Amino acid sequence: MKKSVIYILIAAASLCLPSCKKFLNVQPIDKLTGNNFYRSKDDVVANIYDMSRTFFGKINETHFIGATGEYRSGEVLYEAQSDNGPARAFVEVLGRNDLLGLINGNPPWSFYNFGLITDWTGYYQVIQSANILISKLETGVPGVNETEKKQFEGEAAFIRSLAYFFMVRLYGDVPYYTDAFHSTALPRENMVSVLNKCIADLKKYKDGIPWNYTDPALKGVRATKGSIIALIMNMNMWNAGFDKPNANKYYQETADLGQELVKSNAYRLLPLSDWATVIKGRSDESLFEFYRSINYGDQNTNVAPIGDMFLHYPYKRPEYTHRVSFAYYRGEYMQKLYSGTADKRVSIWFNSDIYADNGKFMMLKFAQNAFATGEEDANPDNTFMIFRYAGEILLCAEALAELGQDDAAIAMANKVRDRAEAARYTGGGGQDLKDFIFLERSRELVGEGHHYFDLVRTRRIMNSEWSYDVLTLDKFNRGAWTWPLNSNALANNPFMSLNMYWVNGGN
């Protein structure tokens, strides 16, 4: 991962979208670099890491995971008595789906810079860089053999498709392209079509990339066959929610891929006693992550980690500004998830006030690697997890349940229950099983940014049994689940349109 400054500068140049009169017009990388960049395998690896850094930049620029994946269905409230309490009220603004109120004017939380979420430029920078890299690999890079070429192409295709997946879940329909130096204006393409193209693309590279790397430092950090499988599974399940006539096709493919992932034995669920290893990163449970470590001098924006909202002294310092957590999950919601049966996740991931309904609540899931001392204002040292083995096991269980394969679905779900030292599911099939698996994903992935998207794709967001902020069918169909799109997307593109639900005032 160590690269010279010149590599960073070159990669930055290759990612730029110059101001010009053509849509996504870029100069060929040869001209940007003097034809000196892709001259060795090291250059390719450097570019792969820089694409990952650029992608992580979108997550690190604000409180992304919480804002997009956790708070918009109203389960989280803010603690008015916390330090700078009014600035933490944004969780309830998100919980009312008032995204225009979140980003407009001069709210007390303006330092969170939530408006940056509306700008998709960074994702297209990643896509552009991946397209160029694949093009160069197809032409041939000195020192890269055929096996390495397939691996590198798979890694580039993965990060490209991951960018499209993130954009689809945020904005809905998006322009899609894979050619290296695209300049023609494009309209937004139906999101189901975009994801189907990504799935077809990833299948071309899936078997040319290893299950894992011999270097343990690369676990989860570099894309693998498991990463690609996880992404295809998630794309299929998203499409199943929006392309109902073909839902069974998506479910079947998800189930098949999930079973392939399990049978590979390439990954494993670590005991909860080793949870600190999982959340630290580079573990046997990680399928893809943005690894962060203070040992490498990694700099996270203070407000970016989800744990920033749900920790207080002694996990957050200094004490006088962190006597209570900034926010908390509703006690009623936590009871729905965890009450009734023994579950070791409760004692490992939370403090004793799990149902506190105030700032005494703490989510210790992200506090396993604390390094702050004295008066240092810092978050625990944690990686940003994107796909984790437990999540894909449960996604496979969900697909199996939707296909009516109840016994297989229960067996999959119980793998995660067993690791949690929780009672196995012994109920019936059908809707009860589907609801149980949904709740099990909410339990297992709490705080990891999946909950809101699960509500949307399963359409539970329209049911008060599952969401505190219910969308009507009309609002759902008009895109109330999306984010507003920055008006800079309109520049030099007569075919572009914004998300009309938000243009029309968000109502």
KOLNU-802109 format. One record per residue (C-alpha): x, y negated, z; residue number from 1; residue in one letter. Coordinates in Angstrom, 3 decimals. Last residue first. Example, Ala and Ser with C-alpha at 12.3 -4.5 7.8 and 13.67 -1.06 7.14 Angstrom:
<pts>
PT        X        Y        Z   k r
PT   13.670    1.060    7.140   2 S
PT   12.300    4.500    7.800   1 A
</pts>
This chain:
<pts>
PT        X        Y        Z   k r
PT  -44.019  -15.931   -0.261 507 N
PT  -40.333  -16.562   -0.751 506 G
PT  -40.596  -20.045   -2.219 505 G
PT  -41.275  -19.328   -5.890 504 N
PT  -37.572  -19.110   -6.696 503 V
PT  -37.349  -16.481   -3.974 502 W
PT  -39.924  -14.144   -5.497 501 Y
PT  -38.594  -15.131   -8.928 500 M
PT  -35.192  -13.494   -8.516 499 N
PT  -33.184  -15.509  -11.044 498 L
PT  -33.205  -15.177  -14.828 497 S
PT  -30.439  -14.731  -17.404 496 M
PT  -30.887  -14.468  -21.168 495 F
PT  -29.714  -18.012  -21.923 494 P
PT  -26.344  -17.286  -20.284 493 N
PT  -23.845  -20.135  -20.148 492 N
PT  -24.341  -20.608  -16.403 491 A
PT  -27.500  -18.909  -15.142 490 L
PT  -25.642  -16.752  -12.605 489 A
PT  -24.499  -20.026  -10.983 488 N
PT  -28.071  -20.251   -9.680 487 S
PT  -27.227  -17.898   -6.823 486 N
PT  -29.585  -14.933   -6.614 485 L
PT  -32.019  -14.683   -3.726 484 P
PT  -31.784  -11.354   -1.892 483 W
PT  -34.071   -8.429   -2.658 482 T
PT  -36.794   -6.842   -0.494 481 W
PT  -39.333   -9.516   -1.484 480 A
PT  -38.958   -8.296   -5.074 479 G
PT  -42.349   -9.002   -6.618 478 R
PT  -43.361   -5.351   -6.224 477 N
PT  -42.616   -5.497   -2.510 476 F
PT  -44.551   -8.719   -2.110 475 K
PT  -47.608   -7.208   -3.792 474 D
PT  -47.317   -3.954   -1.848 473 L
PT  -47.247   -5.952    1.363 472 T
PT  -43.965   -6.129    3.229 471 L
PT  -43.952   -5.257    6.910 470 V
PT  -41.595   -6.956    9.332 469 D
PT  -41.617   -4.829   12.488 468 Y
PT  -40.968   -1.783   10.336 467 S
PT  -41.636    1.945   10.580 466 W
PT  -45.149    2.360   11.958 465 E
PT  -45.985   -1.026   10.451 464 S
PT  -45.785    0.518    6.968 463 N
PT  -44.650   -1.373    3.854 462 M
PT  -40.943   -1.029    4.705 461 I
PT  -41.621    2.711    4.699 460 R
PT  -41.235    2.428    0.949 459 R
PT  -38.703    5.291    0.934 458 T
PT  -36.245    3.128   -1.057 457 R
PT  -36.947    0.056    1.054 456 V
PT  -36.829    1.627    4.511 455 L
PT  -33.626    3.486    3.638 454 D
PT  -32.138    0.177    2.431 453 F
PT  -33.009   -1.408    5.765 452 Y
PT  -31.395    1.406    7.741 451 H
PT  -28.142    1.836    5.822 450 H
PT  -25.848   -0.857    7.269 449 G
PT  -23.633    1.110    9.655 448 E
PT  -25.242   -0.231   12.838 447 G
PT  -27.305    2.899   13.432 446 V
PT  -26.141    5.648   11.069 445 L
PT  -26.857    8.680   13.253 444 E
PT  -30.057    7.443   14.832 443 R
PT  -31.553    5.885   11.706 442 S
PT  -30.524    8.951    9.686 441 R
PT  -32.229   11.113   12.316 440 E
PT  -35.312    8.925   12.092 439 L
PT  -35.590    9.573    8.361 438 F
PT  -34.944   13.268    8.955 437 I
PT  -37.762   13.401   11.511 436 F
PT  -40.159   11.609    9.173 435 D
PT  -39.441   14.073    6.391 434 K
PT  -39.918   16.982    8.789 433 L
PT  -43.265   15.693    9.995 432 D
PT  -44.293   14.997    6.386 431 Q
PT  -43.905   18.606    5.274 430 G
PT  -42.177   21.118    7.472 429 G
PT  -42.828   22.225   11.014 428 G
PT  -40.971   21.613   14.213 427 G
PT  -37.840   23.282   15.579 426 T
PT  -35.332   20.471   15.180 425 Y
PT  -32.294   21.242   17.284 424 R
PT  -31.924   19.550   20.654 423 A
PT  -29.001   17.135   20.769 422 A
PT  -25.314   17.873   21.248 421 E
PT  -24.680   15.140   18.644 420 A
PT  -22.630   17.618   16.608 419 R
PT  -25.529   20.056   16.790 418 D
PT  -28.011   17.410   15.652 417 R
PT  -25.824   16.662   12.618 416 V
PT  -25.727   20.303   11.549 415 K
PT  -29.392   20.512   12.524 414 N
PT  -30.351   18.247    9.630 413 A
PT  -28.820   20.672    7.130 412 M
PT  -30.545   23.729    8.601 411 A
PT  -33.847   21.845    8.710 410 I
PT  -33.563   20.928    5.032 409 A
PT  -32.743   24.532    4.055 408 A
PT  -35.802   25.784    5.946 407 D
PT  -38.023   23.056    4.492 406 D
PT  -37.309   23.519    0.797 405 Q
PT  -40.396   21.476   -0.149 404 G
PT  -38.481   19.405   -2.705 403 L
PT  -38.864   16.294   -0.538 402 E
PT  -37.438   18.276    2.372 401 A
PT  -34.419   19.269    0.286 400 L
PT  -33.829   15.642   -0.673 399 A
PT  -33.990   14.530    2.959 398 E
PT  -31.602   17.276    4.049 397 A
PT  -29.146   16.200    1.332 396 C
PT  -29.353   12.627    2.622 395 L
PT  -28.785   14.008    6.121 394 L
PT  -25.603   15.777    5.053 393 I
PT  -24.629   12.608    3.198 392 E
PT  -24.890   10.482    6.339 391 G
PT  -22.907   12.970    8.403 390 A
PT  -20.059   12.921    5.873 389 Y
PT  -19.630    9.151    6.023 388 R
PT  -19.979    6.680    3.160 387 F
PT  -19.258    2.949    3.521 386 I
PT  -17.402    2.675    6.848 385 M
PT  -15.793   -0.672    7.674 384 F
PT  -12.800    0.268    9.861 383 T
PT  -12.512   -0.818   13.452 382 N
PT  -10.078   -2.613   15.778 381 D
PT  -12.257   -4.107   18.487 380 P
PT  -13.290   -7.729   17.899 379 N
PT  -11.224  -10.757   18.846 378 A
PT  -11.225  -13.852   21.058 377 D
PT   -7.953  -13.524   23.026 376 E
PT   -8.243  -14.844   26.557 375 E
PT   -6.361  -11.970   28.201 374 G
PT   -6.367   -8.886   26.046 373 T
PT   -8.151   -7.776   22.883 372 A
PT   -7.113   -4.323   21.676 371 F
PT  -10.335   -2.317   21.819 370 A
PT  -10.504    0.851   19.738 369 N
PT  -13.744    2.584   20.756 368 Q
PT  -15.892   -0.524   20.675 367 A
PT  -17.824    0.059   17.445 366 F
PT  -20.199    2.746   18.747 365 K
PT  -20.219    0.854   22.043 364 L
PT  -23.524   -0.785   21.192 363 M
PT  -24.145   -3.016   24.200 362 M
PT  -27.388   -4.146   25.823 361 F
PT  -26.990   -6.573   28.731 360 K
PT  -28.056   -9.243   26.257 359 G
PT  -31.728   -8.399   26.619 358 N
PT  -34.267   -5.675   25.875 357 D
PT  -32.407   -3.340   28.256 356 A
PT  -33.329   -0.049   26.594 355 Y
PT  -29.725    1.106   26.055 354 I
PT  -28.688   -0.433   29.377 353 D
PT  -26.316    2.418   30.283 352 S
PT  -23.895    1.442   27.531 351 N
PT  -24.200    2.742   24.003 350 F
PT  -22.345    4.895   21.451 349 W
PT  -20.872    7.654   23.616 348 I
PT  -23.670    7.974   26.206 347 S
PT  -26.539    7.754   23.723 346 V
PT  -24.710    9.737   21.032 345 R
PT  -24.696   12.673   23.470 344 K
PT  -28.389   13.235   22.878 343 D
PT  -30.701   14.818   25.439 342 A
PT  -34.349   14.684   24.433 341 T
PT  -37.320   12.342   24.905 340 G
PT  -35.805    8.956   24.196 339 S
PT  -33.330    8.309   21.376 338 Y
PT  -34.877    6.756   18.295 337 L
PT  -38.314    5.619   19.400 336 K
PT  -36.857    4.525   22.725 335 Q
PT  -34.309    2.419   20.856 334 M
PT  -37.116    0.750   18.922 333 Y
PT  -39.062   -0.093   22.072 332 E
PT  -35.919   -1.438   23.717 331 G
PT  -35.455   -3.844   20.813 330 R
PT  -31.901   -3.792   19.480 329 Y
PT  -29.736   -6.477   21.037 328 Y
PT  -28.096   -9.779   20.198 327 A
PT  -25.263  -12.118   21.210 326 F
PT  -24.134   -9.725   23.929 325 S
PT  -23.776  -11.041   27.467 324 V
PT  -20.877  -12.393   29.517 323 R
PT  -18.950  -13.105   26.314 322 H
PT  -18.096  -16.823   26.395 321 T
PT  -16.730  -16.901   29.961 320 Y
PT  -15.202  -13.436   29.595 319 E
PT  -12.771  -14.292   26.828 318 P
PT  -13.087  -11.715   25.376 317 R
PT  -15.176   -8.910   23.927 316 K
PT  -14.979   -5.309   25.103 315 Y
PT  -14.792   -6.387   28.758 314 P
PT  -16.974   -8.426   28.243 313 Y
PT  -19.681   -8.371   25.597 312 H
PT  -20.589   -6.320   22.568 311 L
PT  -23.616   -6.194   20.264 310 F
PT  -23.181   -9.066   17.825 309 M
PT  -19.450   -8.711   17.117 308 D
PT  -19.923   -4.965   16.695 307 G
PT  -21.374   -5.514   13.225 306 I
PT  -17.986   -6.778   12.073 305 P
PT  -17.977   -9.953    9.918 304 A
PT  -18.112  -12.816   12.432 303 V
PT  -14.401  -12.855   13.235 302 N
PT  -13.404  -12.642    9.560 301 T
PT  -11.155   -9.630    9.432 300 N
PT   -7.404   -9.909    9.001 299 Q
PT   -5.384   -6.766    8.529 298 D
PT   -1.946   -7.121   10.141 297 G
PT   -1.099   -3.512    9.440 296 Y
PT   -1.222   -2.495   13.110 295 N
PT   -4.388   -4.586   13.378 294 I
PT   -6.027   -1.911   11.311 293 S
PT   -8.743   -2.022    8.677 292 R
PT   -9.714    0.759    6.320 291 Y
PT  -12.475   -0.088    3.883 290 F
PT  -14.197    3.255    3.819 289 E
PT  -15.082    6.208    1.647 288 F
PT  -15.865    9.834    2.435 287 L
PT  -14.723    9.656    6.052 286 S
PT  -15.403   12.647    8.294 285 E
PT  -11.890   14.100    8.159 284 D
PT  -10.642   10.782    9.562 283 S
PT   -8.942    7.819    7.888 282 R
PT  -10.820    5.329   10.071 281 G
PT  -10.806    3.947   13.611 280 K
PT  -14.517    4.714   13.683 279 I
PT  -13.899    8.421   13.226 278 V
PT  -10.911    8.642   15.571 277 T
PT  -12.783    6.823   18.344 276 A
PT  -15.571    9.367   17.873 275 W
PT  -13.307   12.189   19.003 274 D
PT  -15.523   13.159   21.966 273 S
PT  -18.327   13.117   19.418 272 L
PT  -16.775   16.232   17.906 271 P
PT  -15.634   15.616   14.312 270 L
PT  -17.987   16.458   11.489 269 L
PT  -15.994   17.969    8.650 268 R
PT  -14.702   17.291    5.166 267 Y
PT  -13.086   19.345    2.392 266 A
PT  -15.078   22.431    3.329 265 N
PT  -16.207   22.469   -0.338 264 S
PT  -19.445   24.194    0.650 263 K
PT  -20.716   21.025    2.350 262 V
PT  -20.073   18.793   -0.668 261 L
PT  -21.558   21.329   -3.073 260 E
PT  -24.654   21.503   -0.870 259 Q
PT  -24.960   17.731   -0.994 258 G
PT  -24.489   17.743   -4.757 257 L
PT  -27.257   20.299   -5.274 256 D
PT  -29.639   18.473   -2.933 255 A
PT  -28.969   15.128   -4.609 254 T
PT  -29.474   16.647   -8.052 253 E
PT  -32.740   18.203   -6.972 252 Q
PT  -33.998   14.992   -5.384 251 Y
PT  -33.200   12.953   -8.486 250 Y
PT  -35.007   15.386  -10.769 249 K
PT  -37.889   15.543   -8.310 248 N
PT  -38.301   11.764   -8.465 247 A
PT  -38.705   11.574  -12.253 246 N
PT  -42.290   10.265  -12.313 245 P
PT  -41.528    8.211   -9.158 244 K
PT  -38.790    6.031  -10.635 243 D
PT  -38.383    3.471   -7.831 242 F
PT  -37.932    5.645   -4.742 241 G
PT  -36.208    8.458   -6.587 240 A
PT  -33.852    5.860   -8.062 239 N
PT  -32.491    5.030   -4.605 238 W
PT  -32.095    8.727   -3.833 237 M
PT  -30.185    9.295   -7.046 236 N
PT  -27.874    6.353   -6.388 235 M
PT  -27.133    7.606   -2.881 234 N
PT  -26.322   11.091   -4.125 233 M
PT  -24.152    9.726   -6.947 232 I
PT  -22.213    7.638   -4.421 231 L
PT  -21.681   10.562   -2.051 230 A
PT  -20.523   12.802   -4.896 229 I
PT  -18.065   10.154   -6.076 228 I
PT  -16.623    9.724   -2.598 227 S
PT  -16.360   13.497   -2.148 226 G
PT  -14.456   13.780   -5.408 225 K
PT  -12.067   11.245   -3.949 224 T
PT  -11.771    7.457   -3.724 223 A
PT   -8.771    6.087   -1.833 222 R
PT   -9.157    4.891    1.747 221 V
PT  -11.290    7.778    2.951 220 G
PT   -8.205    9.788    3.754 219 K
PT   -5.212    8.009    2.173 218 L
PT   -3.033    7.958    5.313 217 A
PT   -3.379   11.745    5.470 216 P
PT   -1.088   12.050    2.385 215 D
PT   -1.985   15.348    0.720 214 T
PT   -5.012   13.730   -0.827 213 Y
PT   -8.599   14.958   -0.807 212 N
PT  -11.294   16.447   -2.982 211 W
PT   -9.177   15.576   -5.987 210 P
PT  -10.334   13.587   -9.057 209 I
PT  -10.855   15.104  -12.491 208 G
PT  -14.060   16.911  -11.550 207 D
PT  -16.066   13.742  -10.910 206 K
PT  -14.791   11.730  -13.884 205 Y
PT  -17.456   12.336  -16.531 204 K
PT  -20.107   12.706  -13.820 203 K
PT  -19.323    9.153  -12.687 202 L
PT  -20.378    7.688  -16.038 201 D
PT  -23.668    9.576  -16.126 200 A
PT  -24.416    8.371  -12.589 199 I
PT  -23.492    4.797  -13.487 198 C
PT  -25.771    4.911  -16.521 197 K
PT  -28.585    6.237  -14.339 196 N
PT  -27.873    3.443  -11.865 195 L
PT  -28.218    0.759  -14.513 194 V
PT  -31.380    2.328  -15.961 193 S
PT  -32.992    2.400  -12.522 192 V
PT  -31.920   -1.233  -12.022 191 M
PT  -33.629   -2.487  -15.166 190 N
PT  -31.092   -4.591  -17.040 189 E
PT  -30.504   -8.290  -16.444 188 R
PT  -29.837  -10.061  -19.706 187 P
PT  -26.400  -10.143  -21.334 186 L
PT  -24.309  -12.936  -22.840 185 A
PT  -21.473  -11.587  -24.990 184 T
PT  -17.932  -11.948  -23.600 183 S
PT  -16.836   -8.485  -22.467 182 H
PT  -13.129   -7.756  -22.329 181 F
PT  -12.832   -4.239  -20.936 180 A
PT  -16.114   -2.646  -21.954 179 D
PT  -18.204   -1.275  -19.083 178 T
PT  -21.323   -3.449  -19.079 177 Y
PT  -24.466   -3.821  -16.992 176 Y
PT  -26.399   -7.021  -16.214 175 P
PT  -28.377   -6.676  -12.963 174 V
PT  -31.920   -5.676  -11.914 173 D
PT  -32.517   -5.494   -8.150 172 G
PT  -30.572   -8.190   -6.290 171 Y
PT  -29.152   -6.670   -3.111 170 L
PT  -29.647   -2.927   -3.598 169 R
PT  -28.761   -3.234   -7.283 168 V
PT  -25.682   -5.319   -6.460 167 M
PT  -24.295   -2.758   -4.008 166 F
PT  -24.840    0.046   -6.503 165 F
PT  -23.197   -1.907   -9.338 164 Y
PT  -20.126   -2.534   -7.183 163 A
PT  -20.019    1.143   -6.187 162 L
PT  -20.166    2.023   -9.886 161 S
PT  -17.027   -0.007  -10.586 160 R
PT  -15.254    1.334   -7.486 159 I
PT  -16.017    4.908   -8.580 158 F
PT  -15.087    4.393  -12.226 157 A
PT  -11.710    2.989  -11.155 156 A
PT  -11.040    5.956   -8.869 155 E
PT  -12.095    8.425  -11.532 154 G
PT   -9.872    6.739  -14.108 153 E
PT   -6.976    6.982  -11.655 152 F
PT   -7.583   10.692  -11.121 151 Q
PT   -7.952   11.444  -14.815 150 K
PT   -4.736    9.568  -15.605 149 K
PT   -2.906   11.347  -12.789 148 E
PT   -3.740   14.726  -14.300 147 T
PT   -2.769   13.534  -17.798 146 E
PT    0.586   12.106  -16.738 145 N
PT    1.204    8.464  -15.814 144 V
PT    4.860    7.413  -16.239 143 G
PT    4.176    4.913  -19.016 142 P
PT    0.508    3.873  -19.186 141 V
PT   -1.621    5.151  -22.053 140 G
PT   -4.358    3.641  -24.188 139 T
PT   -7.015    5.413  -22.107 138 E
PT   -5.274    4.206  -18.960 137 L
PT   -5.327    0.631  -20.243 136 K
PT   -9.054    0.786  -20.955 135 S
PT   -9.737    2.328  -17.548 134 I
PT   -7.771   -0.495  -15.895 133 L
PT   -9.562   -3.174  -17.911 132 I
PT  -12.990   -1.852  -16.946 131 N
PT  -11.981   -1.561  -13.302 130 A
PT  -10.776   -5.201  -13.261 129 S
PT  -14.000   -6.425  -14.849 128 Q
PT  -16.117   -4.425  -12.416 127 I
PT  -14.191   -5.803   -9.430 126 V
PT  -14.579   -9.357  -10.734 125 Q
PT  -18.238   -8.575  -11.359 124 Y
PT  -18.664   -7.736   -7.695 123 Y
PT  -16.980  -10.985   -6.672 122 G
PT  -19.293  -13.026   -8.901 121 T
PT  -22.496  -11.687   -7.319 120 W
PT  -23.308  -14.807   -5.315 119 D
PT  -26.371  -14.556   -3.054 118 T
PT  -24.340  -13.053   -0.199 117 I
PT  -22.281  -16.256   -0.095 116 L
PT  -25.338  -18.096    1.210 115 G
PT  -24.842  -16.321    4.515 114 F
PT  -21.929  -18.621    5.350 113 N
PT  -21.728  -17.557    9.026 112 Y
PT  -20.602  -21.099    9.896 111 F
PT  -24.152  -22.255    9.012 110 S
PT  -25.513  -20.555   12.143 109 W
PT  -26.865  -23.777   13.659 108 P
PT  -28.973  -24.301   10.514 107 P
PT  -27.991  -26.996    7.996 106 N
PT  -30.501  -26.795    5.175 105 G
PT  -30.985  -23.560    3.273 104 N
PT  -29.375  -20.143    3.899 103 I
PT  -31.499  -18.480    6.573 102 L
PT  -34.638  -20.471    5.872 101 G
PT  -34.504  -19.197    2.301 100 L
PT  -33.907  -15.676    3.574  99 L
PT  -37.012  -15.703    5.740  98 D
PT  -37.392  -11.916    5.881  97 N
PT  -38.910  -12.254    9.365  96 R
PT  -36.136  -10.074   10.806  95 G
PT  -33.622  -12.196    8.899  94 L
PT  -34.851  -15.217   10.838  93 V
PT  -34.721  -13.025   13.946  92 E
PT  -31.063  -12.155   13.377  91 V
PT  -30.357  -15.815   12.563  90 F
PT  -31.090  -16.684   16.191  89 A
PT  -27.396  -16.153   16.940  88 R
PT  -26.505  -19.789   16.277  87 A
PT  -29.111  -20.887   18.831  86 P
PT  -27.239  -18.914   21.529  85 G
PT  -23.888  -20.662   21.259  84 N
PT  -22.638  -18.269   23.961  83 D
PT  -25.461  -15.946   24.949  82 S
PT  -28.459  -17.106   26.964  81 Q
PT  -30.807  -17.029   23.944  80 A
PT  -30.042  -13.339   23.357  79 E
PT  -31.065  -12.523   19.800  78 Y
PT  -33.533   -9.881   18.637  77 L
PT  -32.970   -6.830   16.404  76 V
PT  -35.568   -4.363   15.108  75 E
PT  -37.117   -6.923   12.743  74 G
PT  -37.002   -5.184    9.356  73 S
PT  -34.370   -7.539    7.959  72 R
PT  -31.804   -6.860   10.671  71 Y
PT  -29.788   -3.790    9.664  70 E
PT  -28.633   -3.447    6.053  69 G
PT  -28.135   -6.867    4.495  68 T
PT  -27.514   -9.173    7.439  67 A
PT  -25.893   -6.551    9.653  66 G
PT  -23.420   -5.266    7.084  65 I
PT  -22.637   -8.715    5.656  64 F
PT  -21.787  -10.862    8.660  63 H
PT  -19.856  -13.146    6.266  62 T
PT  -16.836  -13.236    3.927  61 E
PT  -15.619   -9.777    4.944  60 N
PT  -18.104   -7.756    2.924  59 I
PT  -17.413   -9.644   -0.307  58 K
PT  -13.674   -9.594    0.392  57 G
PT  -13.893   -5.828    0.775  56 F
PT  -14.552   -5.619   -2.941  55 F
PT  -11.542   -7.792   -3.737  54 T
PT   -9.359   -5.714   -1.446  53 R
PT  -10.552   -2.478   -3.050  52 S
PT   -9.810   -3.863   -6.510  51 M
PT   -6.370   -4.872   -5.229  50 D
PT   -5.697   -1.340   -4.031  49 Y
PT   -6.531    0.104   -7.438  48 I
PT   -4.390   -2.556   -9.149  47 N
PT   -1.346   -1.637   -7.075  46 A
PT   -1.895    2.041   -7.902  45 V
PT   -1.884    1.226  -11.620  44 V
PT    1.252   -0.906  -11.337  43 D
PT    2.998    1.851   -9.376  42 D
PT    2.202    4.281  -12.187  41 K
PT    4.228    2.148  -14.548  40 S
PT    4.147   -0.554  -17.221  39 R
PT    0.647   -1.858  -16.678  38 Y
PT    1.650   -5.397  -15.688  37 F
PT    4.244   -6.737  -18.097  36 N
PT    2.275   -7.711  -21.198  35 N
PT    2.967  -11.384  -20.366  34 G
PT    0.572  -11.062  -17.457  33 T
PT   -2.440  -13.128  -18.455  32 L
PT   -1.897  -12.560  -22.145  31 K
PT   -1.744   -8.782  -21.792  30 D
PT   -4.739   -8.903  -19.397  29 I
PT   -6.876   -9.998  -22.317  28 P
PT   -8.465  -13.371  -21.610  27 Q
PT  -11.853  -13.194  -20.022  26 V
PT  -15.336  -14.233  -21.141  25 N
PT  -17.991  -13.240  -18.606  24 L
PT  -20.625  -15.079  -20.660  23 F
PT  -18.995  -17.506  -23.065  22 K
PT  -18.652  -21.265  -22.645  21 K
PT  -15.705  -21.168  -20.318  20 C
PT  -14.777  -21.479  -16.693  19 S
PT  -12.429  -18.557  -16.164  18 P
PT  -13.557  -15.377  -14.418  17 L
PT  -10.485  -14.315  -12.482  16 C
PT   -9.725  -10.678  -11.724  15 L
PT   -6.624  -10.301  -13.869  14 S
PT   -5.145  -13.411  -12.324  13 A
PT   -5.619  -12.007   -8.847  12 A
PT   -3.950   -8.809   -9.965  11 A
PT   -0.945  -10.736  -11.220  10 I
PT   -0.678  -12.765   -8.034   9 L
PT   -0.902   -9.677   -5.871   8 I
PT    1.656   -7.844   -7.971   7 Y
PT    3.981  -10.844   -7.769   6 I
PT    3.776  -10.854   -3.988   5 V
PT    5.297   -7.401   -3.862   4 S
PT    3.322   -4.373   -2.937   3 K
PT    3.050   -2.235    0.166   2 K
PT    0.000    0.000    0.000   1 M
</pts>
